[in-house]
């Protein structure tokens, strides 16, 4: 991919000598598709051996995870459930990573799930893949030197805001929890309790925090 084609897609760091500071421009397409396409472009540019924000994973590991998630319903649940299912998922991911040439692996990430799987269908795709693709796109972006936050369209931020409560359920349960959008001032009480903790940031940053990426999420945590 040429520098001209990638100009502005991955704002806030340098790839192939070119500094990128643009913003995502297409606010009409579903977030699941725009983020998938941008992630695939970035993977193709960087190659299989770059670090990510997923501990111990390279870009090849992350790509294999997404391909298994998209195409192997028998193996995908193990990524969440762990145990014997997790061991099976790990074996399938390893075979996928080692047995698939990098360009083909990236193409499979770009293509997404086969049309016959429910996760490829419009409403389901938006529900289960929008946040997933956004988070993993940031896992690659924010592992780069000198990264900077992107400017997402309002519609994209609204979609991510809707996903924050679901992911925040995995956070440790200690007292009340409130999240606040710094771009609009909206708040949500995710958990009632004494001495509530308030986490403030733009929806993308709150999503990253909710998914456990505290080290790279630009949020302000107060109270608790």
C-alpha angles and dihedrals in degrees: 000000000000124000089244093057093049096044110132098000099102104035124198107033144053128267121178091349094306122117114220123204105150131114135238105274109188107081095163100067119078114271090236089064101039093048093045091052093046092048092050091049091051093047090050091051097046103040132222102295104060123115124254135194089255103098111251095001127119123199088267091055091049093048091050090050091054094046091051091046091051101041110024112062088172092060105031098081092061091070088068104027100043120189117088090342089053091052090052091049090051092052092050091048092050092051091047093050096045097039101046123074111237097247090051092047090053091047089055091051088051094048095050125197121349115267093249093062118088091231088069093057116103105249094035092046091053092047100047103026107038097075093033094056092043094051094047092045087057090045087064098037096049094049088064121095115263096007120172133197118271126236105238124194116260091249090056092049090049091052092050092047088060091056097050097084092053095052094040089065088079092060118104111278105235114139129314124338129204127177123201130195110225092197095058106010093239116149135197128194104220096176131015120222146108122303094011121211115228119207115193130190144099114302094258090054092046090050091053091048092048090053092054100261094129094148094064103025111106099218136132116231118198136169124012 
